[in-house]
Amino acid sequence: KMSRYIATRAIRGAHSIVEEAEELLQQALAEKGPDAPAAFPNTAYHLPLILGMTGREVDTLNDLVPVLDHAKTLLHPVPTARRWTPYLGETLDAGMATLLAEEAIEAIRFGYGLEPQPFPGLNLAGTSFTSPDVSTNGADGHVNGPIDDVQIRSWGIQLVDGRMPGFAAIVGCAKSNEVAVKLVRELQRRNILIFLSGNVNGRSIIHQLQEEGVEMGYDTYIVPFGVDTVSAIYALGVAVRSALTFGGNSRAARRATSSCTTRTGSTPSCWPWAKWTT
């Protein structure tokens, strides 16, 4: 049975994230207008998790309105401490609401030029996200941001035939730099993709690896997405796109998509080093 403690914090966190997304969307609508773009670059899958889970093709800010309306319907009251009630389904709904809201937040951030996130001194190995706003050294000084379709396809055969067993999404930071390096080296040895995001008290595993001189980027299978927890949504987007691309899965087939990410080897493993604080 699920702990009330876990359910309470998950549902409370979902309310917080959906509220943040709604406030950001209303601000963007007022400042940029409903037809302003809300999309990730270099992908035919629009906002991939929203596409895969709801079937909605999001291209503009106005397209996000029904997405967040749907996310709100998935929110439930926080479990009371005085009376036991079933809350497994409510907690799972809260998780989906959180994912929809997080992808919406990242899409809106792109419209403000806040993605990919700046990261002074970081120089990624291999092709990474580029735009006119990023320095001419590729993504020097920025984390990677969402992985584009071309790169996912380049990993596709390895993901499907098992040479690349899957990916590990690491959220937060390790207890020491030594542990951080040991963890990623072990995953690299097993040919597992490594996606990094989040922080603990402002410190991320991305900082730890940078301090130890660990090269990050597509060439080393270590992809830093961002230093906040919201950026972990990019890892879920990779899983969904893998199911849609290599599994022959149709959009909005939520159960089939979840099953297919397992068959294509793209199911994420997640090490949440950070304590959930919402």
Order of alpha helices (4+ residues) and beta strands (2+ residues): alpha-alpha-alpha-alpha-alpha-beta-alpha-beta-alpha-beta-alpha-alpha-beta
